Amino acid sequence: MSINPSRNRIGKRLFRQAVLLALALSVVFSALLTVIEYRRAANSLNNTVELLQKSQLAGITAALWSYDRQQITAQIEGIRHYPYIGYVAILNQDKVIGESGTRRERYVDARTMPLSVEYNGRQVPVGSLYIEMDRLSVVRQALATAAVTLAGQTAIIMLVMIFAFMLFERQVTRHLVAASSYFTSLDIARVKHPLSLDKPHNGDEIDELVDAFNQMREYLSVAYQQLNQAQKLEAVGRLAGGVAHDYNNKLTVILGYAQLLRHSGVGSEENAEQIEEIIRAAEHSRDITSQLLAFARNQKVEPVLVDLNRLISRAQKSLVRLIGEDINLTLKPGDDLWPVRMDPTQVDQLLMNLVLNARDAIVGNGSVTVGTENVVLDGAACGKIPGAVAGEYVRLTVSDTGSGMDRETMEHIFEPFFSTKELGKGTGLGLAMVYGIVQQNGGALAVESEPGKGAVFSIYLPRFCGEEMAGEPSPVSRSVAPCGTVLLVDDDEAIRQITAHILRQSGFTVLVAQGPEEAIGICRRPGTAIDLILTDVIMPTMNAGEMIPILMGHQPEAKVLCMSGYTADIIERRGKIGDDVPFVQKPFSPDKLLQEIGRVMVAGN
């Protein structure tokens, strides 16, 4: 890859800073060297004086005693050529006998050395030798030495730094530029290959950076897939939430009347079969709506402490009927299974959709295995399971001996409406609902599959480690539901008619109100005693959260059961009934409605 010099900003900046630092250190070193050199030269002045005293004073004294001017001049010229000596003179009683050089007023070190001759046992003075040594020359020599040293060091520093710059560009900068180009062109949605640099040596900090980025890229890729999935779920959730209310109301009417016809008996076996087909179609439509709301997280859930082994065992018979006689269902429950906290209905939905998916993947005879076990995931294991964090989990595994999947198919299996079945043979919502339920309960999901080798779906549900909480509620039979007076409040006429019909057939006295105002008027009537208020949540003039306190002010002994076809998020935002108010979701069957009424009435006694 070609390197654009203008991109090599780090190298240039480091080069400039290193050069400045090196030059600063060199200047300091040169200054110290100058001081040392100056002191050495200053010491040499004293050495020069000592040398003169040893080698020249005797000759000068003799020449002066004999007054040999030629010898005196020669001696003076010889002294004049000593280092740093700028002026020499021989004096006799302050009279200059001979001199050489030029006197200076500043930057000199003047020395006077007396001259004497031993005569008749005593020293007879004959004059003195006067010399001036040039200290400025000492300074110049020290500075020159320092300048030469500084120039040499600067040249060496520049050569070393240029080499270091070229080495840095080759070992660091070009790899950073290559990484930058990779980052710039990175597309999380399409990237297939990790970042790799053409380096002669590996294992350095750049490789650690590359490894960290590739790991981050994998995390971002998983996060992008999860975000993309969440956006699709949100879009489908909005679609489902927008039609759920009216759709659920109509399904309530269809299911209600169809099941009433089935309970009342019909004239012929053909008519009975037609009614069963109506009920199956309505229940299938209800399940599709429930699936849409479940994985879009708009469905009201009631998590409780559950034992997966018990729920799987309870669902075994229905799962066997679901997959048919030519496919063998095997259960492998784990020992001492940890409890998990989730809605039991969601467990049933997970099992149903995973087993149905396994059944559809098997051509002819085959087997489906459902197993559970306790697992502890560490950091290394979590890296292979998207969305998992280290901790304790209960693993629910559904494996099959079907046709398996290739990698491209596995990348799309949890997308809403994605299906490998023929048109009209599948909704593409089963595995999407599984994904939504797992995410809603803080779990993780992993899939292993190869073409021709079946598939293994592993669901990791967090172990519940909190305080003991109520388990899943036990059903209440229709026979224990007491009779009494029910105030039915709903703004939908069809819902009022079918619900009132169900209640009256079951022995209840029903007072019908088409809205909150009429319901308040009924409760105010003297002598009216209401045992149960069965009301829609969201109505045009007043929601249930506002209406119920008013009704309870007139009927303090009445129990309350709310119903709605709206999604959970809309009920929470607009209904405001509170989590402690009993609730039944539309569409409901007559048996489901009576069961919920019985539970509310029994709970109040």
C-alpha positions as CSV (number, residue, x, y, z in Angstrom):
1,M,0.0,0.0,0.0
2,S,1.4,3.4,-0.9
3,I,1.8,5.9,1.9
4,N,0.7,9.4,1.5
5,P,3.4,11.6,3.1
6,S,0.8,14.1,4.2
7,R,-0.7,11.4,6.4
8,N,2.6,10.7,8.2
9,R,1.8,13.3,10.8
10,I,2.7,11.3,13.9
11,G,6.1,10.5,12.5
12,K,6.8,14.1,11.6
13,R,5.6,15.4,15.0
14,L,7.7,12.8,16.8
15,F,10.7,13.6,14.6
16,R,10.4,17.4,15.4
17,Q,10.0,16.8,19.1
18,A,12.9,14.3,19.3
19,V,15.2,16.6,17.3
20,L,14.3,19.6,19.6
21,L,14.9,17.5,22.7
22,A,18.2,16.1,21.3
23,L,19.4,19.6,20.4
24,A,18.5,20.9,23.8
25,L,20.4,18.2,25.5
26,S,23.3,18.8,23.1
27,V,23.4,22.5,23.9
28,V,23.4,21.7,27.6
29,F,26.2,19.2,27.1
30,S,28.2,21.7,25.0
31,A,27.7,24.4,27.7
32,L,29.1,22.0,30.3
33,L,31.9,21.1,27.9
34,T,32.7,24.8,27.4
35,V,33.0,25.4,31.2
36,I,35.2,22.3,31.6
37,E,37.4,23.4,28.6
38,Y,37.7,26.9,30.0
39,R,38.8,25.7,33.4
40,R,41.3,23.4,31.7
41,A,42.7,26.2,29.7
42,A,42.8,28.5,32.7
43,N,44.8,25.8,34.5
44,S,47.1,25.7,31.6
45,L,48.0,29.4,32.2
46,N,49.4,28.4,35.6
47,N,51.3,25.6,34.0
48,T,52.7,28.1,31.5
49,V,54.0,30.3,34.2
50,E,55.6,27.4,36.0
51,L,57.2,26.3,32.8
52,L,58.6,29.8,32.3
53,Q,60.0,29.8,35.8
54,K,61.8,26.6,35.2
55,S,63.1,27.0,31.7
56,Q,63.5,30.8,31.0
57,L,64.1,32.7,34.1
58,A,67.8,31.6,34.5
59,G,68.6,32.6,30.9
60,I,66.9,36.0,31.1
61,T,68.6,36.7,34.5
62,A,72.0,35.9,33.0
63,A,71.3,38.1,29.9
64,L,70.2,40.9,32.0
65,W,73.2,40.6,34.4
66,S,75.5,40.9,31.4
67,Y,73.2,43.3,29.8
68,D,73.3,41.4,26.5
69,R,70.5,43.0,24.5
70,Q,70.6,40.6,21.7
71,Q,70.2,37.7,24.2
72,I,67.5,39.6,26.0
73,T,65.5,40.2,22.8
74,A,65.8,36.5,21.8
75,Q,64.6,35.4,25.3
76,I,61.6,37.8,25.1
77,E,60.6,36.6,21.6
78,G,60.9,33.0,22.8
79,I,58.5,33.7,25.7
80,R,56.2,35.6,23.4
81,H,55.4,32.3,21.5
82,Y,54.1,30.5,24.6
83,P,50.4,29.7,24.5
84,Y,48.0,32.5,25.5
85,I,50.9,35.1,26.2
86,G,50.1,38.4,24.4
87,Y,52.8,40.7,25.9
88,V,56.2,40.3,27.4
89,A,58.5,42.9,29.0
90,I,61.7,42.9,31.1
91,L,61.8,45.7,33.6
92,N,64.6,47.2,35.7
93,Q,63.4,49.6,38.3
94,D,60.2,50.2,36.3
95,K,62.3,50.9,33.2
96,V,61.5,48.7,30.2
97,I,64.7,47.0,29.0
98,G,62.9,45.1,26.3
99,E,59.3,44.1,25.3
100,S,57.3,42.2,22.7
101,G,53.6,42.1,21.8
102,T,50.8,44.5,22.5
103,R,49.4,45.4,25.9
104,R,45.7,45.1,26.6
105,E,43.7,46.7,29.3
106,R,41.0,44.0,29.7
107,Y,40.7,40.2,29.7
108,V,44.3,39.7,30.7
109,D,46.0,37.8,33.4
110,A,49.2,39.8,34.3
111,R,52.1,38.1,36.1
112,T,55.3,39.7,37.4
113,M,58.3,37.5,38.3
114,P,61.3,39.0,40.0
115,L,64.8,38.3,38.6
116,S,67.8,38.1,40.9
117,V,71.4,36.8,40.9
118,E,73.3,35.3,43.8
119,Y,76.4,37.4,44.4
120,N,78.8,37.1,47.3
121,G,76.3,34.9,49.1
122,R,73.4,37.1,48.7
123,Q,70.6,37.7,46.1
124,V,71.0,40.8,44.1
125,P,67.9,41.9,42.2
126,V,68.5,42.7,38.6
127,G,64.9,43.4,37.4
128,S,61.6,41.6,36.7
129,L,59.8,39.7,34.0
130,Y,56.3,41.0,33.2
131,I,53.9,38.9,31.1
132,E,50.2,39.3,30.1
133,M,48.2,36.2,29.3
134,D,45.1,36.6,27.0
135,R,42.1,35.1,28.8
136,L,39.8,36.0,25.8
137,S,41.8,33.5,23.7
138,V,41.1,30.9,26.4
139,V,37.4,31.6,26.1
140,R,37.5,31.6,22.3
141,Q,39.3,28.2,22.3
142,A,36.7,26.8,24.7
143,L,33.9,28.1,22.6
144,A,35.4,26.8,19.4
145,T,35.9,23.4,20.9
146,A,32.2,23.4,22.1
147,A,31.0,24.6,18.7
148,V,32.8,21.8,16.9
149,T,31.5,19.3,19.4
150,L,27.9,20.7,19.0
151,A,28.1,20.6,15.2
152,G,29.3,17.0,15.3
153,Q,26.6,15.9,17.7
154,T,24.0,17.7,15.7
155,A,25.0,16.0,12.5
156,I,25.0,12.6,14.3
157,I,21.6,13.4,15.8
158,M,20.1,14.4,12.5
159,L,21.4,11.2,10.8
160,V,20.1,9.0,13.6
161,M,16.7,10.8,13.7
162,I,16.3,10.5,9.9
163,F,17.0,6.8,10.2
164,A,14.6,6.6,13.1
165,F,12.0,8.5,11.1
166,M,12.3,6.1,8.2
167,L,12.2,3.1,10.5
168,F,9.1,4.5,12.3
169,E,7.4,5.1,9.0
170,R,8.1,1.5,7.9
171,Q,7.4,-0.2,11.2
172,V,4.5,2.0,12.5
173,T,3.1,4.7,10.2
174,R,2.4,2.6,7.1
175,H,0.5,0.1,9.2
176,L,-1.5,2.8,10.9
177,V,-2.4,4.2,7.5
178,A,-3.4,0.8,6.3
179,A,-5.5,0.3,9.4
180,S,-7.1,3.8,8.9
181,S,-8.0,2.9,5.3
182,Y,-9.6,-0.3,6.6
183,F,-11.5,1.6,9.3
184,T,-12.7,4.2,6.7
185,S,-14.1,1.5,4.3
186,L,-15.5,-0.7,7.1
187,D,-19.1,-1.7,6.7
188,I,-20.3,-3.7,9.8
189,A,-23.2,-5.1,7.8
190,R,-21.0,-6.6,5.1
191,V,-17.5,-7.1,6.5
192,K,-16.3,-10.7,6.1
193,H,-12.5,-10.5,6.7
194,P,-10.7,-9.2,9.8
195,L,-8.1,-6.5,9.7
196,S,-4.7,-8.0,8.8
197,L,-1.4,-6.0,8.3
198,D,1.6,-7.0,6.1
199,K,4.2,-7.0,8.8
200,P,7.6,-8.8,8.9
201,H,7.5,-9.2,12.6
202,N,4.5,-10.0,14.8
203,G,3.6,-9.9,18.5
204,D,4.2,-6.2,19.1
205,E,1.8,-3.5,20.3
206,I,0.4,-2.9,16.8
207,D,-0.6,-6.5,16.6
208,E,-2.3,-6.1,20.0
209,L,-4.2,-3.1,18.6
210,V,-5.2,-5.1,15.6
211,D,-6.4,-8.0,17.7
212,A,-8.4,-5.6,20.0
213,F,-10.0,-4.0,16.9
214,N,-10.9,-7.3,15.4
215,Q,-12.5,-8.4,18.7
216,M,-14.4,-5.1,18.8
217,R,-15.4,-5.6,15.2
218,E,-16.9,-9.0,16.1
219,Y,-18.8,-7.4,19.0
220,L,-20.0,-4.6,16.8
221,S,-21.1,-7.1,14.1
222,V,-23.1,-9.0,16.7
223,A,-24.5,-5.7,18.1
224,Y,-25.4,-4.6,14.6
225,Q,-27.3,-7.8,13.9
226,Q,-29.1,-7.5,17.2
227,L,-30.0,-3.9,16.4
228,N,-31.2,-4.8,13.0
229,Q,-33.3,-7.6,14.5
230,A,-34.6,-5.2,17.1
231,Q,-35.6,-2.7,14.5
232,K,-37.5,-5.3,12.5
233,L,-39.2,-6.5,15.7
234,E,-40.1,-2.9,16.5
235,A,-41.6,-2.4,13.1
236,V,-43.6,-5.6,13.3
237,G,-44.6,-4.7,16.8
238,R,-46.0,-1.4,15.7
239,L,-47.9,-3.1,13.0
240,A,-49.3,-5.8,15.3
241,G,-50.1,-3.2,18.0
242,G,-52.0,-1.1,15.6
243,V,-54.4,-3.8,14.6
244,A,-54.4,-6.0,17.7
245,H,-57.3,-4.3,19.5
246,D,-59.9,-4.6,16.7
247,Y,-58.5,-7.9,15.5
248,N,-58.6,-9.4,19.0
249,N,-62.2,-8.1,19.6
250,K,-63.4,-9.8,16.4
251,L,-61.6,-13.0,17.3
252,T,-63.3,-12.9,20.7
253,V,-66.7,-12.8,19.1
254,I,-65.8,-15.6,16.6
255,L,-64.3,-17.9,19.2
256,G,-67.1,-17.2,21.7
257,Y,-70.0,-18.0,19.4
258,A,-68.2,-21.0,17.8
259,Q,-67.5,-22.6,21.2
260,L,-71.0,-21.9,22.4
261,L,-72.3,-23.7,19.3
262,R,-70.0,-26.6,20.0
263,H,-71.1,-26.8,23.6
264,S,-74.8,-26.6,22.7
265,G,-74.5,-29.4,20.1
266,V,-75.3,-29.2,16.4
267,G,-77.5,-31.2,14.1
268,S,-75.0,-33.3,12.1
269,E,-71.5,-34.5,12.3
270,E,-70.6,-32.3,9.2
271,N,-71.8,-29.2,11.0
272,A,-69.8,-30.1,14.1
273,E,-66.7,-30.5,11.9
274,Q,-67.3,-27.1,10.3
275,I,-67.6,-25.5,13.7
276,E,-64.3,-27.1,14.7
277,E,-62.7,-25.8,11.6
278,I,-63.9,-22.3,12.5
279,I,-62.5,-22.6,16.0
280,R,-59.2,-24.0,14.7
281,A,-58.9,-21.1,12.2
282,A,-59.7,-18.5,14.9
283,E,-57.3,-20.1,17.4
284,H,-54.6,-20.1,14.7
285,S,-55.2,-16.4,14.0
286,R,-55.1,-15.7,17.7
287,D,-51.8,-17.6,18.0
288,I,-50.3,-15.6,15.1
289,T,-51.3,-12.3,16.8
290,S,-49.9,-13.6,20.0
291,Q,-46.6,-14.5,18.3
292,L,-46.3,-11.1,16.7
293,L,-46.9,-9.4,20.1
294,A,-44.6,-11.8,21.9
295,F,-41.4,-11.3,20.0
296,A,-42.2,-7.6,19.5
297,R,-42.4,-7.4,23.4
298,N,-45.8,-5.9,23.3
299,Q,-47.5,-8.8,25.0
300,K,-48.2,-8.7,28.8
301,V,-46.2,-11.3,30.5
302,E,-46.3,-12.5,34.1
303,P,-42.9,-14.1,35.0
304,V,-43.0,-16.5,37.9
305,L,-40.6,-19.1,39.4
306,V,-40.8,-22.2,37.2
307,D,-39.2,-25.6,36.9
308,L,-38.4,-26.3,33.2
309,N,-38.4,-30.0,33.7
310,R,-42.0,-30.0,35.0
311,L,-43.2,-27.7,32.2
312,I,-41.6,-29.9,29.6
313,S,-43.0,-33.1,31.1
314,R,-46.5,-31.5,31.2
315,A,-46.2,-30.5,27.5
316,Q,-44.9,-33.9,26.3
317,K,-48.3,-35.3,25.2
318,S,-49.2,-32.2,23.2
319,L,-45.7,-32.1,21.6
320,V,-46.0,-35.8,20.6
321,R,-49.3,-35.1,18.9
322,L,-47.8,-32.1,17.3
323,I,-44.9,-33.9,15.6
324,G,-46.7,-37.0,14.5
325,E,-46.1,-40.8,14.9
326,D,-43.2,-41.1,12.5
327,I,-41.0,-38.8,14.6
328,N,-39.7,-39.9,18.0
329,L,-39.6,-37.4,20.8
330,T,-37.0,-38.0,23.5
331,L,-36.8,-36.0,26.8
332,K,-33.5,-35.7,28.7
333,P,-34.2,-33.7,31.8
334,G,-31.2,-32.5,33.8
335,D,-30.7,-33.4,37.5
336,D,-31.3,-30.9,40.2
337,L,-32.3,-28.2,37.7
338,W,-32.0,-24.6,38.8
339,P,-35.2,-22.5,38.8
340,V,-35.7,-19.8,36.2
341,R,-38.1,-16.8,36.3
342,M,-40.3,-16.4,33.3
343,D,-43.9,-16.7,32.1
344,P,-44.9,-20.4,31.8
345,T,-46.9,-19.5,28.6
346,Q,-43.6,-18.4,27.1
347,V,-42.0,-21.7,27.9
348,D,-44.8,-23.4,26.1
349,Q,-44.3,-21.1,23.1
350,L,-40.6,-21.8,23.1
351,L,-41.1,-25.6,23.1
352,M,-43.9,-25.5,20.5
353,N,-42.0,-23.4,18.0
354,L,-38.7,-25.2,18.4
355,V,-40.3,-28.6,18.2
356,L,-42.4,-27.6,15.2
357,N,-39.3,-26.2,13.5
358,A,-37.5,-29.5,14.1
359,R,-40.5,-31.5,12.8
360,D,-40.5,-29.4,9.5
361,A,-36.8,-30.1,9.0
362,I,-37.2,-33.9,9.1
363,V,-38.2,-35.7,6.0
364,G,-39.7,-39.1,6.8
365,N,-38.7,-40.7,10.0
366,G,-36.4,-39.0,12.5
367,S,-36.1,-37.9,16.1
368,V,-36.3,-34.8,18.2
369,T,-34.5,-34.5,21.6
370,V,-35.4,-32.0,24.2
371,G,-32.9,-31.7,27.1
372,T,-32.1,-29.5,30.0
373,E,-29.0,-29.0,32.2
374,N,-27.3,-26.5,34.5
375,V,-24.3,-24.7,32.9
376,V,-21.9,-22.1,34.0
377,L,-20.5,-19.8,31.3
378,D,-17.2,-18.1,31.6
379,G,-15.8,-15.4,29.3
380,A,-14.4,-17.8,26.8
381,A,-17.7,-19.6,26.4
382,C,-19.7,-16.4,26.1
383,G,-17.6,-15.4,23.1
384,K,-19.2,-18.2,21.1
385,I,-22.8,-17.4,22.2
386,P,-24.2,-14.0,20.9
387,G,-25.5,-11.8,23.7
388,A,-24.3,-14.0,26.6
389,V,-22.6,-12.8,29.7
390,A,-20.7,-14.8,32.2
391,G,-22.9,-16.5,34.8
392,E,-25.1,-19.4,35.7
393,Y,-27.7,-20.6,33.3
394,V,-30.3,-23.3,32.7
395,R,-29.8,-24.6,29.1
396,L,-32.8,-25.8,27.2
397,T,-31.6,-27.8,24.1
398,V,-33.8,-28.9,21.2
399,S,-32.0,-31.0,18.6
400,D,-33.2,-32.9,15.5
401,T,-32.0,-35.3,12.9
402,G,-33.4,-33.2,10.0
403,S,-31.8,-31.7,6.9
404,G,-29.8,-29.0,8.7
405,M,-28.9,-25.5,7.5
406,D,-26.1,-23.8,5.7
407,R,-24.4,-20.7,7.2
408,E,-26.3,-18.3,5.0
409,T,-29.7,-19.7,6.1
410,M,-28.6,-19.5,9.8
411,E,-27.9,-15.8,9.5
412,H,-31.6,-15.2,8.7
413,I,-33.6,-17.8,10.6
414,F,-34.5,-15.4,13.5
415,E,-35.7,-12.6,11.1
416,P,-39.5,-12.0,11.1
417,F,-41.3,-13.6,8.2
418,F,-38.2,-15.4,7.0
419,S,-39.1,-19.0,6.1
420,T,-37.6,-21.8,4.1
421,K,-41.0,-23.4,3.6
422,E,-43.1,-23.0,0.5
423,L,-45.4,-20.1,0.2
424,G,-48.5,-20.6,2.4
425,K,-46.8,-23.3,4.4
426,G,-45.3,-21.1,7.2
427,T,-45.5,-17.7,8.7
428,G,-41.8,-17.2,9.4
429,L,-42.7,-16.1,12.9
430,G,-41.9,-19.2,15.0
431,L,-38.2,-18.7,15.4
432,A,-38.6,-15.0,15.5
433,M,-40.9,-15.4,18.5
434,V,-38.3,-17.7,20.1
435,Y,-35.7,-15.0,19.7
436,G,-38.0,-12.3,21.1
437,I,-38.9,-14.5,24.2
438,V,-35.2,-15.3,24.9
439,Q,-34.2,-11.6,24.7
440,Q,-37.1,-10.5,26.8
441,N,-36.0,-12.9,29.6
442,G,-32.4,-11.8,29.5
443,G,-31.2,-15.0,28.0
444,A,-29.0,-16.0,25.0
445,L,-29.5,-18.3,22.0
446,A,-27.1,-20.3,20.0
447,V,-27.5,-22.5,16.9
448,E,-25.3,-25.3,15.6
449,S,-26.1,-26.9,12.2
450,E,-24.7,-28.2,9.0
451,P,-26.4,-29.4,5.9
452,G,-27.5,-33.0,6.3
453,K,-26.5,-33.2,10.0
454,G,-29.6,-31.8,11.7
455,A,-29.6,-28.7,14.0
456,V,-29.2,-28.0,17.7
457,F,-30.9,-25.0,19.3
458,S,-29.5,-24.1,22.7
459,I,-31.4,-21.5,24.9
460,Y,-29.6,-20.1,27.9
461,L,-32.0,-18.8,30.6
462,P,-30.5,-17.1,33.7
463,R,-30.6,-19.0,36.9
464,F,-33.0,-17.3,39.4
465,C,-31.1,-16.6,42.6
466,G,-33.5,-14.2,44.3
467,E,-35.9,-14.7,47.2
468,E,-38.6,-17.3,46.9
469,M,-41.6,-16.1,44.9
470,A,-44.9,-17.5,43.9
471,G,-44.9,-20.2,41.3
472,E,-47.2,-20.5,38.4
473,P,-50.8,-20.4,39.3
474,S,-53.0,-23.5,39.3
475,P,-56.0,-23.4,37.1
476,V,-59.5,-22.9,38.5
477,S,-62.2,-25.1,37.1
478,R,-65.5,-23.7,35.9
479,S,-67.3,-25.6,38.7
480,V,-65.7,-23.6,41.5
481,A,-66.6,-20.3,39.9
482,P,-69.5,-18.9,42.1
483,C,-72.6,-17.3,40.6
484,G,-73.5,-13.7,41.2
485,T,-74.2,-10.3,39.6
486,V,-71.6,-9.1,37.0
487,L,-71.5,-5.6,35.7
488,L,-70.2,-5.8,32.1
489,V,-68.7,-2.6,30.7
490,D,-67.5,-2.5,27.1
491,D,-67.9,0.0,24.3
492,D,-67.9,-2.7,21.6
493,E,-71.5,-4.0,21.1
494,A,-70.4,-7.4,19.7
495,I,-68.2,-8.0,22.7
496,R,-71.0,-7.1,25.1
497,Q,-73.4,-9.5,23.4
498,I,-71.1,-12.6,23.3
499,T,-69.7,-11.9,26.8
500,A,-73.1,-11.4,28.3
501,H,-74.4,-14.5,26.6
502,I,-71.5,-16.6,28.0
503,L,-72.1,-15.2,31.5
504,R,-75.8,-15.8,31.5
505,Q,-75.4,-19.3,30.2
506,S,-73.1,-20.0,33.2
507,G,-75.6,-18.8,35.7
508,F,-74.5,-15.2,36.3
509,T,-76.9,-12.2,36.4
510,V,-75.5,-9.7,34.0
511,L,-75.9,-5.9,34.0
512,V,-74.6,-4.4,30.7
513,A,-73.2,-0.9,30.3
514,Q,-71.9,0.4,27.0
515,G,-69.6,3.0,28.6
516,P,-68.3,4.3,31.9
517,E,-71.1,6.9,32.4
518,E,-73.8,4.2,32.2
519,A,-71.8,1.9,34.5
520,I,-71.5,4.6,37.1
521,G,-75.3,5.2,36.9
522,I,-75.9,1.5,37.4
523,C,-73.7,1.3,40.5
524,R,-75.5,4.3,42.0
525,R,-79.0,2.7,41.8
526,P,-80.4,2.0,45.2
527,G,-80.4,-1.7,46.2
528,T,-77.9,-2.7,43.5
529,A,-75.3,-5.2,44.7
530,I,-72.6,-6.1,42.2
531,D,-70.2,-9.0,42.8
532,L,-67.9,-8.5,39.9
533,I,-67.0,-5.6,37.6
534,L,-65.9,-7.0,34.2
535,T,-64.7,-4.0,32.2
536,D,-62.8,-3.1,29.1
537,V,-59.6,-1.1,29.9
538,I,-59.5,1.6,27.2
539,M,-62.8,3.3,26.3
540,P,-63.6,6.6,24.5
541,T,-64.7,8.8,27.4
542,M,-62.9,7.3,30.4
543,N,-60.4,4.5,30.9
544,A,-60.7,1.7,33.4
545,G,-58.1,3.2,35.7
546,E,-60.2,6.3,36.1
547,M,-63.6,4.5,36.2
548,I,-62.9,1.7,38.7
549,P,-62.3,4.0,41.8
550,I,-65.6,5.7,41.1
551,L,-67.4,2.4,40.8
552,M,-65.8,1.0,43.9
553,G,-66.9,4.1,45.8
554,H,-70.5,2.8,45.2
555,Q,-69.8,-0.9,45.2
556,P,-67.0,-1.4,47.7
557,E,-67.5,-5.2,47.9
558,A,-67.3,-5.8,44.2
559,K,-64.3,-7.6,42.6
560,V,-62.7,-6.3,39.4
561,L,-61.5,-8.1,36.3
562,C,-60.2,-6.1,33.4
563,M,-60.1,-7.2,29.7
564,S,-58.6,-5.7,26.6
565,G,-57.5,-6.4,23.1
566,Y,-54.9,-3.7,23.2
567,T,-51.2,-4.5,23.6
568,A,-49.5,-4.4,26.9
569,D,-47.6,-1.2,26.2
570,I,-50.7,0.7,25.2
571,I,-52.6,-0.6,28.2
572,E,-49.8,0.5,30.5
573,R,-49.6,3.9,28.9
574,R,-53.3,4.7,28.5
575,G,-55.2,2.3,30.8
576,K,-53.3,2.8,34.0
577,I,-55.0,0.0,35.8
578,G,-51.9,-1.1,37.9
579,D,-50.2,-4.4,38.0
580,D,-52.3,-5.7,40.9
581,V,-55.6,-5.6,39.0
582,P,-56.6,-9.0,37.5
583,F,-56.5,-9.0,33.7
584,V,-57.6,-11.3,30.9
585,Q,-56.3,-10.7,27.4
586,K,-58.6,-10.7,24.4
587,P,-59.4,-12.9,22.5
588,F,-60.5,-15.3,25.1
589,S,-62.6,-18.5,24.9
590,P,-65.7,-18.9,27.2
591,D,-63.7,-21.5,29.3
592,K,-60.8,-19.0,29.7
593,L,-63.1,-16.2,30.7
594,L,-65.0,-18.3,33.3
595,Q,-61.7,-19.6,34.6
596,E,-60.4,-16.1,35.2
597,I,-63.7,-15.0,36.8
598,G,-63.6,-18.1,39.1
599,R,-60.0,-17.2,40.1
600,V,-60.9,-13.6,40.9
601,M,-64.0,-14.6,42.9
602,V,-62.2,-17.3,44.9
603,A,-59.3,-15.0,45.6
604,G,-61.7,-12.5,47.2
605,N,-63.3,-15.0,49.5
